[in-house]
Amino acid sequence: MRQISPLVIDPAWPSEVEKVINEYYLFLIFRPLQYIMRDVCMEIINGKDPLITAIKSGKIRYENGEFTGSYDSNLTKRFKSIGAKYDGRSKSWKIEYLPPEISFAVTEAKSKFIDASQRMISALDAAAVKNIAAPVNFTPAFTKILQDIEKTLDFTTKSITIKPKVNKEMLETLARDWSNNLDLYVRGWAGEAIRDMRETVLQKAFSGYRAEAMEEGLQRVYGVSKSKAKFLARQETSLLMSKYTAQRYRQAGITRYKWSTSHDERVRDRHRELNGKVFYFSDPPPSGDKGEPGKPGEPFGCRCIAIPIVDDEDEQSTADAGRTEVA
């Protein structure tokens, strides 16, 4: 009985999948909103009056007799020139009556923000329809991952003289099946992101017209989506590698593996108990959070690896069987 080198995830593999997910989110949801926000936040060049520029660009807002937002020294001077008083508790500049040109800029900014909010809602509604109708194609990314896995497997199992062949059609079929599965997850999460975005736009539209607050809210949702993309890419790549390599090992006559953890404080207790133990690929131990069976890399967030074990009788059995074509 001997061990052969285990297969470890190449960081480039989940990165390819993550890239596809992020591009889908970006072009479906966030890029259209960015274009709208760019129009809202675009500064109106007005060298004579920095206050009007700040109001129209959305950096500050005027509501209930006070200015709030981001200030600089030029704005501070301008506030004082129109008789505004600074309130340290609310960190705002207060003034009851505005000069006509400032009042007009405030009205224009509010109208512009309301129009932009309506455009964003329409864009999100359109994105929701596209999300239902347009599937995400991960097949090229998964095909490349499977091809890389095959090359690595061929190297790590080179000591096994008889190994089954795998053809390009088989890899493409598997990649297409995994693409369809991941597509459902991604579009499900995209639907959640669209709903969160819509809620953010409505909330900011009703609470005030400062464009920076709107942009911050959208960036928050975008950040969550990117984190989900990273996790999902890693999880699905790990699951694909685990299931595919187990199938290929069994085809090569390797029936057992030794469970190996990442050997750090992040290892869950259940997996720490499994570390170093030997199992059959066909009969994985309870390893999921709810006790469901699974091989290394299959439970959510699992970083464990399967170290293949080659028995003398397994090698002889495979050699007797001869080379076989995997359809």
C-alpha positions as CSV (number, residue, x, y, z in Angstrom):
1,M,0.0,0.0,0.0
2,R,1.3,3.4,-0.9
3,Q,0.1,7.0,-1.3
4,I,0.3,9.2,-4.4
5,S,0.4,12.9,-4.6
6,P,-3.0,14.5,-3.9
7,L,-4.6,16.9,-6.3
8,V,-4.7,20.5,-4.9
9,I,-6.8,23.3,-6.3
10,D,-4.9,25.7,-8.5
11,P,-5.9,29.3,-7.4
12,A,-6.4,30.1,-11.1
13,W,-9.3,27.6,-11.4
14,P,-11.8,29.4,-9.1
15,S,-10.5,32.7,-10.4
16,E,-11.7,31.8,-13.9
17,V,-15.2,31.0,-12.5
18,E,-15.2,34.1,-10.3
19,K,-14.4,36.3,-13.3
20,V,-17.4,35.0,-15.2
21,I,-19.7,35.6,-12.2
22,N,-18.4,39.1,-11.6
23,E,-18.8,40.0,-15.3
24,Y,-22.3,38.8,-15.2
25,Y,-23.2,40.9,-12.2
26,L,-21.3,43.9,-13.5
27,F,-22.9,44.1,-17.0
28,L,-26.4,42.9,-15.9
29,I,-26.8,45.1,-12.8
30,F,-24.0,47.4,-11.8
31,R,-22.7,48.9,-15.0
32,P,-26.1,50.4,-16.1
33,L,-26.5,51.9,-12.6
34,Q,-22.9,53.3,-12.8
35,Y,-23.8,55.1,-16.0
36,I,-26.8,56.7,-14.3
37,M,-24.9,57.6,-11.2
38,R,-22.1,59.1,-13.3
39,D,-24.7,61.5,-14.8
40,V,-26.0,62.4,-11.3
41,C,-22.5,62.8,-9.7
42,M,-20.9,64.6,-12.7
43,E,-19.8,68.0,-11.4
44,I,-21.2,71.1,-13.1
45,I,-18.2,73.3,-13.7
46,N,-18.9,76.6,-12.1
47,G,-15.7,78.3,-10.9
48,K,-17.5,81.3,-9.6
49,D,-19.7,79.4,-7.2
50,P,-18.4,76.1,-5.5
51,L,-21.6,75.8,-3.6
52,I,-23.8,75.5,-6.7
53,T,-21.2,73.0,-8.1
54,A,-21.4,70.9,-4.9
55,I,-25.2,71.0,-4.9
56,K,-25.6,69.9,-8.5
57,S,-23.0,67.2,-8.3
58,G,-24.7,65.7,-5.2
59,K,-21.8,66.2,-2.8
60,I,-24.1,68.2,-0.5
61,R,-27.9,68.5,0.0
62,Y,-30.2,71.1,1.4
63,E,-33.2,69.9,3.5
64,N,-35.2,71.5,6.3
65,G,-33.0,74.6,6.5
66,E,-29.6,72.9,6.6
67,F,-26.8,71.8,4.3
68,T,-25.3,68.3,4.9
69,G,-22.6,66.4,3.1
70,S,-18.9,66.8,2.3
71,Y,-17.4,70.2,2.9
72,D,-14.0,71.8,2.1
73,S,-12.5,75.2,2.8
74,N,-14.1,76.8,-0.2
75,L,-17.5,75.6,0.8
76,T,-17.0,76.8,4.3
77,K,-16.2,80.3,3.1
78,R,-19.2,80.2,0.8
79,F,-21.6,79.1,3.6
80,K,-20.4,82.0,5.7
81,S,-20.8,84.5,2.9
82,I,-24.5,83.6,2.6
83,G,-25.1,83.8,6.3
84,A,-25.1,80.1,7.2
85,K,-24.2,79.0,10.7
86,Y,-22.3,75.8,11.5
87,D,-24.0,73.4,13.9
88,G,-21.4,71.2,15.6
89,R,-23.9,68.7,16.9
90,S,-25.5,67.9,13.6
91,K,-22.3,68.8,11.6
92,S,-24.4,70.8,9.2
93,W,-24.6,74.4,8.0
94,K,-28.0,76.0,8.8
95,I,-29.7,78.8,7.0
96,E,-33.4,79.5,6.6
97,Y,-33.5,81.7,3.5
98,L,-31.4,80.9,0.4
99,P,-30.2,83.3,-2.2
100,P,-32.3,82.8,-5.5
101,E,-29.4,81.2,-7.4
102,I,-28.8,78.7,-4.6
103,S,-32.5,77.9,-4.2
104,F,-32.7,77.2,-7.9
105,A,-29.7,74.9,-7.8
106,V,-31.3,73.0,-4.9
107,T,-34.5,72.5,-6.8
108,E,-32.7,71.4,-9.9
109,A,-30.6,68.9,-7.9
110,K,-33.7,67.4,-6.3
111,S,-35.4,67.0,-9.6
112,K,-32.3,65.4,-11.1
113,F,-32.0,62.9,-8.3
114,I,-35.6,61.9,-8.5
115,D,-35.3,61.4,-12.2
116,A,-32.1,59.3,-11.7
117,S,-33.8,57.2,-9.1
118,Q,-36.7,56.4,-11.5
119,R,-34.2,55.5,-14.2
120,M,-32.4,53.2,-11.8
121,I,-35.6,51.4,-10.8
122,S,-36.4,50.9,-14.5
123,A,-32.9,49.6,-15.2
124,L,-33.2,47.2,-12.3
125,D,-36.6,46.0,-13.5
126,A,-35.0,45.3,-16.9
127,A,-32.1,43.5,-15.3
128,A,-34.6,41.2,-13.4
129,V,-36.2,40.2,-16.7
130,K,-32.8,39.6,-18.3
131,N,-31.7,37.5,-15.3
132,I,-34.6,35.2,-15.9
133,A,-34.1,34.9,-19.6
134,A,-30.3,34.9,-20.1
135,P,-28.4,31.9,-18.7
136,V,-24.8,32.3,-17.6
137,N,-22.3,30.2,-19.6
138,F,-19.6,28.7,-17.5
139,T,-18.8,25.8,-19.9
140,P,-15.6,27.3,-21.3
141,A,-14.2,28.0,-17.8
142,F,-15.1,24.5,-16.5
143,T,-13.8,22.8,-19.6
144,K,-10.4,24.5,-19.0
145,I,-10.5,23.5,-15.4
146,L,-11.2,19.9,-16.2
147,Q,-8.4,19.8,-18.8
148,D,-6.0,21.2,-16.3
149,I,-7.2,18.6,-13.7
150,E,-6.6,15.9,-16.3
151,K,-3.0,17.0,-16.9
152,T,-2.3,17.1,-13.2
153,L,-3.9,13.7,-12.7
154,D,-1.9,12.2,-15.5
155,F,1.3,13.5,-13.8
156,T,0.4,12.4,-10.3
157,T,-0.7,8.9,-11.4
158,K,2.1,8.3,-13.9
159,S,3.4,5.4,-11.7
160,I,0.1,3.6,-12.6
161,T,0.8,2.1,-15.9
162,I,-2.8,1.4,-16.9
163,K,-5.1,4.4,-16.8
164,P,-8.4,4.9,-18.7
165,K,-8.5,7.5,-21.4
166,V,-10.7,10.5,-21.4
167,N,-11.9,12.4,-24.5
168,K,-12.7,16.0,-25.2
169,E,-16.4,15.3,-25.6
170,M,-16.6,13.8,-22.1
171,L,-15.0,16.9,-20.6
172,E,-17.2,19.3,-22.5
173,T,-20.3,17.4,-21.4
174,L,-19.3,17.4,-17.7
175,A,-18.4,21.1,-18.0
176,R,-21.8,21.9,-19.5
177,D,-23.6,20.0,-16.8
178,W,-21.7,21.9,-14.1
179,S,-22.3,25.2,-15.9
180,N,-26.1,24.6,-15.8
181,N,-26.0,23.8,-12.1
182,L,-23.9,26.9,-11.2
183,D,-26.1,29.1,-13.5
184,L,-29.0,28.5,-11.2
185,Y,-27.1,29.6,-8.1
186,V,-25.7,32.7,-9.8
187,R,-29.0,33.9,-11.2
188,G,-30.6,33.2,-7.8
189,W,-28.1,35.4,-6.1
190,A,-28.4,38.0,-8.9
191,G,-32.1,38.1,-8.2
192,E,-31.4,38.8,-4.5
193,A,-28.9,41.6,-5.5
194,I,-31.4,43.2,-7.8
195,R,-34.0,43.2,-5.0
196,D,-31.4,44.7,-2.5
197,M,-30.5,47.3,-5.0
198,R,-34.1,48.3,-5.7
199,E,-34.7,48.6,-1.9
200,T,-31.6,50.8,-1.6
201,V,-32.6,53.1,-4.4
202,L,-36.1,53.5,-3.0
203,Q,-34.8,54.1,0.5
204,K,-32.3,56.7,-0.6
205,A,-34.8,58.4,-2.9
206,F,-37.3,58.9,0.0
207,S,-34.7,59.8,2.6
208,G,-32.9,62.5,0.6
209,Y,-31.2,63.4,-2.6
210,R,-27.5,63.3,-1.8
211,A,-25.9,61.3,-4.6
212,E,-23.0,60.1,-2.5
213,A,-25.3,58.3,-0.1
214,M,-26.9,56.5,-3.0
215,E,-23.5,55.5,-4.4
216,E,-22.4,54.2,-1.0
217,G,-25.5,52.1,-0.7
218,L,-25.0,50.6,-4.2
219,Q,-21.3,49.9,-3.5
220,R,-22.3,48.0,-0.3
221,V,-24.6,45.7,-2.3
222,Y,-21.9,45.3,-5.0
223,G,-19.3,44.4,-2.3
224,V,-21.6,41.7,-1.0
225,S,-22.2,40.3,-4.5
226,K,-18.4,40.2,-5.1
227,S,-17.9,38.3,-1.8
228,K,-20.6,35.8,-2.8
229,A,-19.0,35.4,-6.2
230,K,-15.6,34.6,-4.6
231,F,-17.2,32.0,-2.2
232,L,-19.3,30.4,-4.9
233,A,-16.5,30.1,-7.4
234,R,-14.2,28.4,-4.8
235,Q,-17.0,26.1,-3.5
236,E,-18.1,24.9,-6.9
237,T,-14.6,24.4,-8.2
238,S,-13.7,22.4,-5.1
239,L,-16.8,20.3,-5.5
240,L,-16.2,19.7,-9.2
241,M,-12.6,18.7,-8.5
242,S,-13.6,16.3,-5.7
243,K,-16.3,14.5,-7.6
244,Y,-14.4,14.3,-10.9
245,T,-11.1,13.2,-9.4
246,A,-12.9,10.5,-7.4
247,Q,-14.4,9.2,-10.6
248,R,-11.1,9.2,-12.4
249,Y,-9.3,7.5,-9.5
250,R,-11.8,4.7,-9.3
251,Q,-11.5,4.3,-13.1
252,A,-7.7,3.9,-12.5
253,G,-8.3,1.2,-9.9
254,I,-7.8,3.5,-6.9
255,T,-10.6,2.8,-4.5
256,R,-9.5,4.5,-1.2
257,Y,-8.1,7.8,0.1
258,K,-6.8,9.3,3.3
259,W,-8.5,12.4,4.6
260,S,-6.1,15.3,5.2
261,T,-7.1,18.7,6.6
262,S,-5.5,22.1,6.2
263,H,-4.0,21.6,9.7
264,D,-4.9,25.1,11.0
265,E,-7.3,26.6,13.5
266,R,-10.0,27.1,10.8
267,V,-10.5,23.3,10.5
268,R,-14.0,22.3,11.7
269,D,-14.1,19.7,14.6
270,R,-15.8,17.1,12.4
271,H,-13.1,17.2,9.8
272,R,-10.3,17.3,12.4
273,E,-11.7,13.9,13.7
274,L,-11.5,12.6,10.1
275,N,-7.9,13.7,9.5
276,G,-5.6,10.7,8.8
277,K,-8.4,8.2,8.4
278,V,-8.9,6.1,5.3
279,F,-12.2,5.8,3.4
280,Y,-13.5,4.4,0.2
281,F,-14.4,6.9,-2.6
282,S,-17.7,5.0,-2.9
283,D,-18.5,5.3,0.8
284,P,-17.6,8.8,2.1
285,P,-18.0,9.5,5.8
286,P,-20.4,12.0,7.4
287,S,-18.6,15.3,6.9
288,G,-21.3,17.9,6.2
289,D,-22.5,20.4,8.8
290,K,-25.7,18.3,9.2
291,G,-23.9,15.0,9.1
292,E,-24.5,14.3,5.4
293,P,-21.8,12.2,3.7
294,G,-19.1,13.9,1.6
295,K,-15.5,13.6,0.4
296,P,-12.8,16.2,1.1
297,G,-13.7,19.5,-0.7
298,E,-17.4,18.7,-1.0
299,P,-18.9,20.3,2.2
300,F,-19.4,24.0,2.1
301,G,-16.0,25.8,2.6
302,C,-14.1,22.6,3.0
303,R,-10.3,23.0,2.3
304,C,-9.4,19.4,3.0
305,I,-7.9,17.1,0.4
306,A,-8.1,13.4,-0.5
307,I,-4.7,11.6,-0.6
308,P,-5.2,8.6,-2.9
309,I,-4.0,5.2,-1.6
310,V,-2.8,2.6,-4.1
311,D,-3.0,-1.1,-3.1
312,D,-1.0,-3.7,-4.9
313,E,-4.2,-5.7,-5.7
314,D,-5.8,-2.5,-7.1
315,E,-2.9,-2.0,-9.5
316,Q,-2.9,-5.7,-10.6
317,S,-6.7,-5.6,-11.1
318,T,-6.4,-2.4,-13.3
319,A,-3.5,-3.9,-15.3
320,D,-5.5,-7.1,-16.0
321,A,-8.5,-5.0,-17.2
322,G,-6.3,-3.2,-19.7
323,R,-6.9,0.2,-21.1
324,T,-10.5,1.3,-21.6
325,E,-12.1,4.2,-23.3
326,V,-14.3,6.4,-21.1
327,A,-17.3,7.6,-23.1
